[in-house]
Amino acid sequence: MAAQLNTENKRVHSASGDELVSRKPVLLMRYRGFTRCNHWLTALCMFALLLSGFAFFHPSLFWLTNLFGGGQLTRWIHPWIGVVLVISFLGMFLQMWRLNLLRREDIEWGKKIGDVIQGKEGNLPEVGKYNIGQKLVFWAMSLLILLLVITGIMIWEEHFSGLVSIPVQRIAVVAHALAALGCFFVVLAHVYAAIWTRGTIRAMTRGTVTGGWAFRHHRKWLRELARRDVGREPGGK
Ligand code: HEM
């Protein structure tokens, strides 16, 4: 036993001064409280909209109106939840659109999607706060929500009746349903990616991610934060 400990203590790959300095992980702030509230309010509205919308999609799903206090109430509340979603999503859009603009490295990263799936991060170019998948989800959500608002207003009889003709309203109803279906799949992809990439959910719950996570998935973002941090005390202003 003692002999084994002796060999384990021998220096083979390290110099005498090398040592563990801190066991505490490096943590990086990714979303502050306001942004996280903004995100979860948007998510809540989106789920309520999808559920109440699906209730009108097909008679077999009408039972979903029970979640909102019956058919009449669901019909009334659905567009108002839409209004809250638009305001809430706009808050996120204004904070995030710039960092979601496509950059050259994103295209390179996207071309190597096979390596992403196999977890071979070493083959991928370094990316900033968002990768191309996240950026496409962001722009798809933005466009689909815009389409939902425009078509939603066209068919909101209570407040905008007569705004457009009945034939145009019929087209708007179909476009509204298709945009909602699109949103459903985009949100599904978003949630799947957030769960699949381990260590991501905490970005939207606690606000922070580990240095290891950032090094693996968003190295340019990490490097920029590290450069900005030079000379500052950890957690200091
Ligand atoms: C249960 C549902 C959801 C979960 C678990 C979830 C989780 C997350 C997580 C963990 C992040 C941080 C990702 C990162 O920074 O790398 C994030 C970002 C984001 N989420 Fe969600 N989310 C959900 C629903 C939604 C919905 C419904 C929307 C919009 C309608 C949405 C819009 C966004 C946006 C715009 C971002 C910023 C990142 C980007 O630009 O792609 N999320 N979400």
Residues whose N, C-alpha, C, O or C-beta is under 5 A from the ligand:
A	BS01	HEM	T42 A43 M46 Q134 K135 F138 V187 V191 A194 T200 I201 A203 M204
